[in-house]
Amino acid sequence: MKLNSIISNNIITELDNSDNFEDVAIVLHKYQQYELKGSHLGRAFEKMFVNLNGFSQFIPMSELEKYHHSFHTTNGGDWCRSNQSYLGRKYNIIREKRGGSIYAVKTDGINKNTTINSGIRNDIVNRIQKGRCAILDVGTNIECDHKDGMKDDWRLNDKNSQNIDDFQPLSKSANDAKRQHCSLCKKLGKRYDAKRLGYSHSFTFGNENSKTCVGCYWYDPIAFNREISKDFEKFDK
């Protein structure tokens, strides 16, 4: 059945208003007779499988097609193209191919393509500089650090949109070290491996090839430590 603009907009509205996996599955089932577009399929995939940090597991096409036949894709994969589809403009897309066809799709963090200016709102700088270093726990020579070492989050261009949680207090020596590792990450395209510091895991989200800072030790050392140690049990001898 032909998909007109009114029905298309209705589908988008219903998907945007869906709160969970089951709600999305109901919407997709409701419109089984239509050939859905990337703006519909991307939203559905996002609502069903993508977490708040922009990551999903690899989802096989065969699994997606159970919810709607339009997920079936040829080599092009229109609905999951990087930087061009609804999904690709919002997230980094990884497509696994087998036999020349797309076998599975996953999101690998937020897609951020705009280089930001480094200006930080004065009230945030003042609050951050009163804190203690997130790594060394000292209160001297504190600098206000962008957690996102890539500095490519477009939202931060607008100082009114900046949040205190976008930044962290780092001593000058810690911040200098972070800059070196972030610079190397951008140059090589490989994220810092926290196992080099003795941690049991390299990242809390993604892997060394992920194109986002979220999940890297340097992005938020306190959150990284909290996540890594949450199941720790101390046994007294």
Backbone torsions as a table, in degrees:
resi	resn	phi	psi	omega
1	MET	NA	143.1	-175.7
2	LYS	-70.1	138.2	-179.3
3	LEU	-98.7	107.6	178.5
4	ASN	-92.7	174.0	-173.9
5	SER	-64.3	-34.0	-179.2
6	ILE	-66.7	-47.8	178.8
7	ILE	-64.8	-40.5	179.0
8	SER	-58.3	-46.0	179.8
9	ASN	-66.5	-34.6	177.6
10	ASN	-63.9	-41.8	179.6
11	ILE	-63.0	-44.6	179.6
12	ILE	-60.4	-44.5	179.6
13	THR	-61.4	-44.5	-179.1
14	GLU	-65.9	-38.2	177.7
15	LEU	-68.2	-42.4	179.3
16	ASP	-62.7	-29.8	-178.8
17	ASN	-90.4	-1.7	178.7
18	SER	-75.5	137.1	-175.2
19	ASP	-101.8	-14.7	-176.0
20	ASN	-155.8	178.2	-177.7
21	PHE	-55.6	-46.4	-176.1
22	GLU	-63.7	-39.6	179.5
23	ASP	-61.6	-42.9	-179.5
24	VAL	-65.6	-43.1	179.6
25	ALA	-59.0	-37.4	178.4
26	ILE	-65.5	-42.8	178.7
27	VAL	-62.2	-46.4	-179.8
28	LEU	-61.3	-40.3	179.1
29	HIS	-65.8	-37.7	-178.9
30	LYS	-60.8	-32.9	-175.9
31	TYR	-112.0	35.3	-179.5
32	GLN	-61.6	-27.9	-175.3
33	GLN	-77.3	-7.6	-177.7
34	TYR	-104.6	155.1	172.5
35	GLU	-91.5	105.6	-174.8
36	LEU	-78.4	156.7	-178.0
37	LYS	-100.5	174.1	-180.0
38	GLY	-59.5	-34.1	179.5
39	SER	-65.5	-27.0	177.2
40	HIS	-84.4	-48.6	-175.4
41	LEU	-66.1	-38.8	178.4
42	GLY	-63.0	-43.4	178.0
43	ARG	-63.2	-42.1	-179.5
44	ALA	-63.1	-46.7	179.1
45	PHE	-59.5	-44.7	-179.6
46	GLU	-58.8	-48.6	-177.5
47	LYS	-67.2	-33.4	-174.5
48	MET	-84.3	-34.8	-166.9
49	PHE	-128.1	-16.9	-172.0
50	VAL	-94.1	130.4	179.8
51	ASN	-85.9	179.9	-172.8
52	LEU	-64.3	-23.6	179.4
53	ASN	-92.0	4.1	175.4
54	GLY	89.8	14.3	-177.9
55	PHE	-107.4	147.6	170.9
56	SER	-139.2	168.3	170.3
57	GLN	-79.8	167.9	170.3
58	PHE	-67.8	124.3	178.7
59	ILE	-111.1	116.2	-179.4
60	PRO	-63.2	145.7	176.7
61	MET	-59.0	-36.8	-180.0
62	SER	-60.6	-33.5	177.7
63	GLU	-71.5	-43.9	-179.2
64	LEU	-63.2	-37.9	-177.9
65	GLU	-66.9	-16.3	175.5
66	LYS	-68.0	-27.1	-177.6
67	TYR	-92.1	-32.6	174.3
68	HIS	-162.5	135.7	-176.9
69	HIS	-64.4	-21.7	-177.4
70	SER	-68.6	-16.6	177.3
71	PHE	-66.5	-21.3	178.9
72	HIS	-57.7	129.6	-176.3
73	THR	-135.7	150.9	174.3
74	THR	-91.0	-159.4	-176.6
75	ASN	-57.9	-32.3	-175.0
76	GLY	-70.7	-38.2	-179.8
77	GLY	58.6	56.0	-172.7
78	ASP	-51.9	-43.1	-173.3
79	TRP	-75.3	-15.0	-178.4
80	CYS	-124.3	30.6	176.5
81	ARG	-74.9	144.5	178.7
82	SER	-71.1	132.5	173.5
83	ASN	67.7	-4.8	-176.9
84	GLN	-115.3	-35.2	-179.5
85	SER	-85.8	169.2	174.3
86	TYR	-54.7	-46.4	-177.4
87	LEU	-68.3	-41.8	-176.8
88	GLY	-70.7	-27.2	177.4
89	ARG	-73.2	-24.6	-178.0
90	LYS	-97.1	-30.5	-173.0
91	TYR	-134.3	155.9	169.9
92	ASN	-74.1	129.3	-175.0
93	ILE	-109.0	133.1	172.7
94	ILE	-118.9	126.2	179.8
95	ARG	-115.1	124.8	176.7
96	GLU	-94.4	126.4	-178.8
97	LYS	-109.5	145.6	173.9
98	ARG	-138.1	126.2	-179.6
99	GLY	62.0	29.8	178.0
100	GLY	85.2	-6.4	-179.9
101	SER	-113.2	154.7	178.4
102	ILE	-71.8	119.6	-178.2
103	TYR	-93.9	-38.6	-177.0
104	ALA	-152.8	158.1	-177.8
105	VAL	-132.7	142.9	173.1
106	LYS	-142.9	155.2	170.9
107	THR	-99.2	145.8	-173.9
108	ASP	-129.9	54.1	178.0
109	GLY	97.0	170.0	-178.2
110	ILE	-69.4	136.5	177.1
111	ASN	-87.3	112.1	-177.7
112	LYS	-124.9	109.6	-171.5
113	ASN	-110.1	-0.3	-175.7
114	THR	-105.3	126.4	176.4
115	THR	-75.3	128.2	-176.5
116	ILE	-94.1	160.5	169.9
117	ASN	-79.3	164.0	-172.9
118	SER	-97.1	9.3	-179.0
119	GLY	-67.3	137.5	179.7
120	ILE	-125.8	138.3	-179.3
121	ARG	-58.8	138.7	-173.5
122	ASN	-59.5	-38.7	-177.6
123	ASP	-66.5	-32.2	177.7
124	ILE	-70.8	-45.1	178.8
125	VAL	-57.2	-45.9	-177.8
126	ASN	-62.4	-40.7	179.9
127	ARG	-69.8	-44.4	-178.1
128	ILE	-63.2	-42.0	-176.2
129	GLN	-70.4	-10.5	174.9
130	LYS	-88.5	-5.8	-178.5
131	GLY	-87.0	-178.5	178.0
132	ARG	-106.9	149.1	-176.8
133	CYS	-54.1	129.9	-177.6
134	ALA	-67.5	-14.6	-178.9
135	ILE	-109.0	-48.7	-172.8
136	LEU	-98.6	-8.7	179.0
137	ASP	56.0	44.3	172.9
138	VAL	-118.8	158.6	-176.5
139	GLY	-112.3	14.8	-179.0
140	THR	-111.1	149.4	179.1
141	ASN	53.4	44.9	-177.7
142	ILE	-82.1	133.0	177.2
143	GLU	-115.4	150.9	178.0
144	CYS	-88.5	109.9	-173.6
145	ASP	-102.6	133.4	168.0
146	HIS	-66.7	120.4	176.4
147	LYS	-57.9	-41.7	-178.2
148	ASP	-77.5	97.7	-177.0
149	GLY	-66.1	-21.5	177.1
150	MET	-71.3	-24.1	-178.0
151	LYS	50.1	53.2	-178.5
152	ASP	-130.8	21.9	178.3
153	ASP	-89.5	106.8	-175.7
154	TRP	-55.0	-31.4	-177.8
155	ARG	-58.4	-32.2	-175.6
156	LEU	-75.1	-7.8	174.2
157	ASN	-64.9	-29.7	178.9
158	ASP	-95.2	109.8	-176.8
159	LYS	-59.9	-27.6	178.5
160	ASN	-69.3	-18.8	-179.9
161	SER	-94.6	-5.9	-178.9
162	GLN	-71.8	138.8	177.8
163	ASN	-115.6	154.1	178.3
164	ILE	-58.1	-31.5	-178.6
165	ASP	-73.7	-8.2	176.0
166	ASP	-77.4	-10.2	-173.2
167	PHE	-131.0	166.2	179.4
168	GLN	-150.0	152.6	176.9
169	PRO	-82.1	125.2	173.9
170	LEU	-131.0	138.4	174.0
171	SER	-65.5	160.0	-177.3
172	LYS	-57.0	-41.7	-178.2
173	SER	-65.8	-40.5	178.9
174	ALA	-67.8	-40.0	-179.8
175	ASN	-67.8	-37.3	176.2
176	ASP	-61.9	-41.4	178.9
177	ALA	-64.4	-43.0	179.7
178	LYS	-61.4	-43.4	-179.6
179	ARG	-58.4	-40.7	179.7
180	GLN	-63.3	-45.2	-178.5
181	HIS	-69.5	-38.0	178.2
182	CYS	-66.2	-39.8	178.0
183	SER	-62.4	-41.3	179.1
184	LEU	-67.6	-37.9	178.2
185	CYS	-61.2	-46.3	-179.4
186	LYS	-66.1	-34.3	-178.8
187	LYS	-72.2	-43.6	-174.0
188	LEU	-96.3	-17.3	-176.8
189	GLY	73.7	22.0	179.5
190	LYS	-125.9	125.8	-178.4
191	ARG	-75.2	157.2	-179.5
192	TYR	-65.1	136.1	-179.3
193	ASP	-95.5	110.1	-177.0
194	ALA	-66.1	-14.2	176.2
195	LYS	-63.6	-21.2	176.7
196	ARG	-65.3	-21.0	177.6
197	LEU	-97.2	3.1	177.7
198	GLY	99.0	3.2	179.2
199	TYR	-73.9	157.0	-179.0
200	SER	-79.3	-19.8	-179.9
201	HIS	-125.9	148.3	-179.8
202	SER	-78.7	-38.8	-176.0
203	PHE	-145.4	155.6	174.8
204	THR	-94.5	-19.3	172.9
205	PHE	-140.8	141.2	175.4
206	GLY	74.4	-160.6	-179.4
207	ASN	-141.7	-169.9	-174.7
208	GLU	-65.9	-20.4	-178.2
209	ASN	-94.9	-2.3	-178.3
210	SER	-62.5	139.4	-176.5
211	LYS	-95.8	39.2	178.2
212	THR	-143.4	154.2	179.0
213	CYS	-81.9	-23.8	-177.8
214	VAL	-59.5	128.4	-178.8
215	GLY	100.8	-13.2	176.8
216	CYS	-84.6	146.9	179.6
217	TYR	-55.1	-43.8	-173.2
218	TRP	-72.3	-19.9	179.9
219	TYR	-63.2	-43.0	-179.0
220	ASP	-160.2	84.8	-176.2
221	PRO	-55.6	-37.2	-178.8
222	ILE	-66.6	-47.0	178.3
223	ALA	-64.7	-36.8	178.7
224	PHE	-61.8	-48.6	179.3
225	ASN	-61.8	-40.0	-179.7
226	ARG	-63.3	-43.0	-178.4
227	GLU	-68.9	-43.6	-177.6
228	ILE	-66.0	-35.2	-173.1
229	SER	-98.6	5.8	-172.2
230	LYS	-64.8	-26.0	179.8
231	ASP	-102.7	11.2	-178.3
232	PHE	-67.7	135.3	176.0
233	GLU	-125.3	126.5	-179.4
234	LYS	-93.4	131.4	178.6
235	PHE	-115.1	115.3	178.6
236	ASP	-76.7	136.2	179.0
237	LYS	-85.7	NA	NA
